[in-house]
Amino acid sequence: MENRLIVSPSPHAHIDDSVAKIMWAVSLALLPAGAAGVYFFGLKALWIIILGIVSAVATEIILQKLSKSKITVSDGSAFLTGLLLAYNLPPGVPFWVPIVGSFFAIFIGKFVFGGLGKNIFNPALAGRAFLMASWPSLMTTFVKPFGYKYDAITSATPLAALKEGKVMEHISNLNLFFGNRPGCIGEVCVLALLAGAVFLLIKGYISWHIPFSFIGTVGFFTCVFGAKGLFNGDWLFHILSGGLILGAFYMATDYVTSPLTRKGQIIFGIGCGLITGVIRLWGGYPEGVCYAILIMNAATPLIDRYVRPRIYGTK
């Protein structure tokens, strides 16, 4: 039998990865950070995580049933949204907060745009921003982690304490790295977050372009504009504090809301870093990661428009 040339529509190259596989892989990579959060803050943190996930999954199922759409909850996107929303909450919030936040994230942040792949903003961060605007006192009140020996700043994160001019000598970089400090549930243990990030990088589910440009820009910016003068800032403190590592590796890299090209992703990361640095140093809030990513999400279509790959065969 003679060989025949079979012509078919693109794509011509196929890989084993799927949306569901990637979503569940990212959720798996986030488990060490969640386990660390439960260890430091107790079982209430676990309940907040569970409620955030259940609320997100239930909201998606209900909305898809009401709209008579295909039930796609098995793809893991709602699970991941609820997980990330919970990770961005203080461990002392009332149990209704993750429920309301996840509902907003799925309904307003995702469903009203048409569902997965059509949303403009990262849904989990949209939910966090909504909670921050609606109940700022709940979102900025923190509790001591397990084994935390100091009472001076029990209700403030290291970034908040720094902005208020409080002495920070008792919080070392090792405390920040291992997670023994006040903060949101999923952001405190940098070690656990980096372990999951290495897994995602090795598997190729994320690339280095956004997180490295994001973190590098924050480090450089906060070093240049230090409290004690130019090039005297504590850049390592700013990298290890707050939600920078969580945001850079797990939320800024969202496929839907970040640029398509490598050059565009670097521009996106630098923009996130600059906005984060400005808010941290001179803004009204001690942390700027959430708003930086959301602002750059809005700029993503513009970046994709002007940073396009050269068409093969053209100059």
C-alpha positions in Angstrom: 0.0 0.0 0.0 1.5 3.3 -1.0 2.1 6.1 1.5 -0.3 9.0 1.4 0.1 12.5 2.6 -2.7 13.3 5.1 -3.5 16.9 5.6 -5.4 17.9 8.8 -6.1 21.2 10.7 -3.6 22.4 13.3 -2.4 21.7 15.8 -0.1 19.1 14.3 2.0 18.5 17.4 0.2 17.1 20.5 1.4 16.7 24.0 0.0 14.8 27.0 -0.6 17.9 29.1 -4.2 19.2 29.5 -5.9 22.0 31.4 -7.0 19.5 34.1 -3.5 18.0 34.4 -1.9 21.4 34.8 -4.5 22.7 37.3 -4.1 19.6 39.5 -0.4 19.8 39.3 -0.3 23.4 40.5 -2.7 22.4 43.3 -0.3 19.6 44.2 2.6 22.0 44.2 0.8 24.2 46.7 0.1 21.5 49.2 3.4 21.9 51.1 2.7 25.6 51.7 -0.8 24.8 52.9 0.6 22.2 55.3 3.1 24.7 56.6 0.2 27.2 57.2 -1.8 24.7 59.1 1.3 23.8 61.2 2.0 27.4 62.1 -1.6 28.6 62.6 -3.6 25.6 63.7 -6.7 23.7 62.5 -8.6 26.9 61.9 -6.3 27.6 58.9 -7.2 24.1 57.6 -11.0 24.9 57.9 -10.5 28.2 56.0 -8.7 26.3 53.2 -11.5 23.7 53.0 -14.3 26.3 53.1 -12.6 28.3 50.3 -12.3 25.2 48.1 -15.8 23.9 48.8 -17.3 27.3 48.2 -15.5 27.8 44.9 -16.4 24.3 43.6 -20.0 24.6 44.7 -20.4 28.0 43.1 -19.1 26.8 39.8 -21.4 23.7 39.8 -24.4 25.8 40.7 -23.7 28.5 38.1 -23.1 25.9 35.3 -26.3 24.1 36.2 -28.3 27.4 36.2 -26.8 28.4 32.8 -27.3 24.8 31.5 -23.6 24.6 30.7 -21.3 21.6 30.8 -20.1 20.8 34.3 -16.3 21.3 34.1 -15.5 21.2 37.8 -13.2 18.2 37.2 -10.7 20.3 35.4 -9.5 21.6 38.8 -9.7 25.3 38.0 -12.4 26.0 40.6 -10.5 23.9 43.2 -7.3 25.9 42.5 -9.1 29.2 42.7 -10.6 28.4 46.1 -7.2 27.1 47.3 -5.4 30.3 46.3 -8.1 32.5 47.7 -7.8 30.7 51.1 -4.0 31.0 50.9 -4.4 34.8 50.6 -6.4 35.1 53.8 -5.3 35.8 57.3 -5.7 32.7 59.6 -8.0 34.6 62.0 -10.8 35.6 59.6 -14.4 34.3 60.3 -15.4 31.3 58.4 -17.8 33.2 56.2 -14.9 35.2 54.6 -13.5 32.4 52.5 -17.0 31.4 51.4 -17.9 34.9 50.3 -14.5 35.4 48.7 -14.6 32.2 46.7 -18.1 33.0 45.5 -17.0 36.4 44.2 -13.9 34.9 42.6 -15.8 32.3 40.6 -19.0 34.4 39.9 -17.5 37.8 39.2 -13.9 36.9 38.5 -14.6 34.0 36.1 -18.2 33.2 35.2 -19.4 36.6 34.1 -16.5 36.8 31.6 -17.6 33.5 30.0 -15.7 30.9 32.1 -12.2 29.5 32.1 -10.0 30.9 29.5 -12.0 34.1 29.0 -11.5 35.9 32.3 -9.4 39.1 32.3 -8.2 39.0 35.9 -6.9 36.3 38.1 -10.1 35.1 39.9 -8.5 34.4 43.3 -6.9 37.8 43.4 -10.1 39.4 42.3 -11.8 37.7 45.3 -9.0 38.9 47.6 -9.2 42.5 46.3 -13.0 42.4 46.9 -12.6 41.2 50.5 -9.9 43.8 51.1 -12.1 46.6 49.9 -15.2 45.3 51.7 -13.8 44.3 55.1 -10.3 45.8 55.4 -10.1 45.3 59.2 -10.6 41.6 58.9 -8.1 41.3 56.1 -5.4 43.2 57.9 -5.6 41.5 61.4 -3.2 38.7 61.9 -2.5 36.2 64.6 0.7 34.7 66.0 2.0 31.6 64.4 2.8 28.5 66.5 6.1 29.0 68.3 6.2 32.7 67.7 7.9 34.2 70.8 7.3 37.9 70.4 4.2 39.9 71.2 5.3 43.3 69.9 3.7 42.9 66.5 1.3 40.0 66.9 -1.3 41.8 64.8 1.0 43.0 62.0 2.9 41.3 59.3 6.6 42.2 58.9 5.8 44.5 56.0 3.1 46.3 58.0 5.4 46.6 61.0 8.2 48.0 58.7 5.9 50.6 57.2 4.8 51.6 60.7 8.4 52.2 61.7 8.6 49.4 64.2 11.8 47.6 65.0 12.3 44.4 63.1 15.5 42.9 64.6 13.7 40.0 66.2 12.5 38.7 62.8 15.4 37.3 60.9 15.6 36.3 57.3 15.5 32.6 58.5 12.2 33.3 60.2 10.8 34.8 57.0 12.2 31.8 54.9 10.8 29.1 57.1 7.5 30.8 58.0 7.7 31.7 61.7 6.0 35.1 61.3 2.6 36.6 61.0 1.0 36.6 57.6 -1.6 34.9 55.3 -2.0 31.2 55.5 -0.3 30.2 52.3 2.4 32.9 52.0 4.4 32.5 55.2 6.6 29.5 54.4 8.9 30.5 51.5 10.7 27.1 51.6 7.5 25.2 50.9 6.5 27.6 48.1 9.9 27.3 46.5 9.7 23.5 46.7 6.4 23.5 44.8 7.8 26.1 42.3 10.8 24.0 41.5 8.4 21.1 40.7 6.4 23.2 38.3 9.5 24.6 36.6 11.0 21.1 36.1 7.7 19.8 34.7 7.5 22.8 32.4 4.1 24.0 33.7 5.5 27.5 34.3 8.6 29.3 32.9 11.1 31.5 34.8 10.3 34.6 32.8 7.5 36.1 35.0 8.5 35.0 38.5 12.2 35.9 38.1 11.6 39.3 36.5 8.9 40.0 39.1 11.0 39.0 42.1 14.2 40.5 40.6 12.5 43.9 40.0 11.1 44.0 43.5 14.6 43.2 44.9 16.3 45.8 42.8 13.7 48.6 43.3 13.6 48.2 47.1 17.4 48.1 47.2 17.7 51.3 45.3 15.0 53.2 47.2 16.0 52.2 50.7 14.8 53.8 53.9 18.4 54.8 54.7 19.2 56.2 51.3 19.9 55.1 47.7 21.1 51.5 47.4 20.7 50.9 51.1 17.4 49.1 51.1 16.9 45.6 52.6 16.0 43.9 49.3 16.1 40.4 50.8 13.6 41.3 53.5 11.2 42.5 50.8 11.7 39.3 48.7 11.0 37.0 51.6 8.2 39.1 53.2 4.5 39.2 52.2 3.0 37.3 49.3 5.7 37.9 46.7 6.8 34.3 46.3 3.2 33.0 46.3 2.1 35.7 43.8 5.1 35.5 41.5 5.2 31.7 41.0 1.5 30.7 41.4 -0.7 33.6 40.4 1.2 36.0 38.1 2.0 32.9 35.9 -1.6 32.1 35.2 -1.9 31.2 31.5 -5.1 33.1 30.9 -4.2 36.4 32.4 -0.5 36.7 31.5 1.2 37.5 28.2 1.7 34.8 25.6 5.3 35.6 24.5 8.5 35.3 26.5 9.3 39.0 25.9 5.9 40.0 27.0 6.1 37.9 30.1 9.3 39.6 31.1 7.6 43.0 30.6 4.7 41.7 32.7 7.0 40.6 35.5 8.9 43.9 35.6 5.6 45.8 35.6 4.4 43.7 38.6 7.6 44.3 40.4 7.6 48.1 39.9 4.0 48.4 41.1 4.6 46.2 44.1 7.7 48.2 45.1 5.9 51.5 44.8 2.9 50.3 46.9 5.2 48.8 49.5 7.4 51.8 49.9 5.0 54.7 49.4 1.5 53.4 49.2 -1.3 53.2 51.8 -1.1 49.4 52.0 1.9 47.5 53.2 1.6 44.9 50.5 1.2 45.5 46.8 1.5 42.0 45.1 -2.3 41.5 44.7 -3.0 44.9 43.1 0.2 44.8 41.0 -0.8 41.5 39.4 -4.4 42.7 38.8 -3.2 45.9 37.2 -0.8 44.1 34.9 -3.6 41.6 34.1 -5.5 44.5 32.6 -2.4 45.5 30.6 -1.9 41.9 29.2 -3.9 42.5 26.0 -1.9 45.6 25.3 1.4 43.8 25.9 0.3 40.9 23.6 -0.7 43.4 20.9 2.7 45.2 20.8 5.0 42.3 21.6 4.2 39.8 19.0 6.6 37.2 17.5 7.9 37.7 14.0 5.8 35.8 11.4 8.0 33.2 9.8 9.3 34.4 6.5 8.9 38.1 7.2 11.3 40.8 8.4 
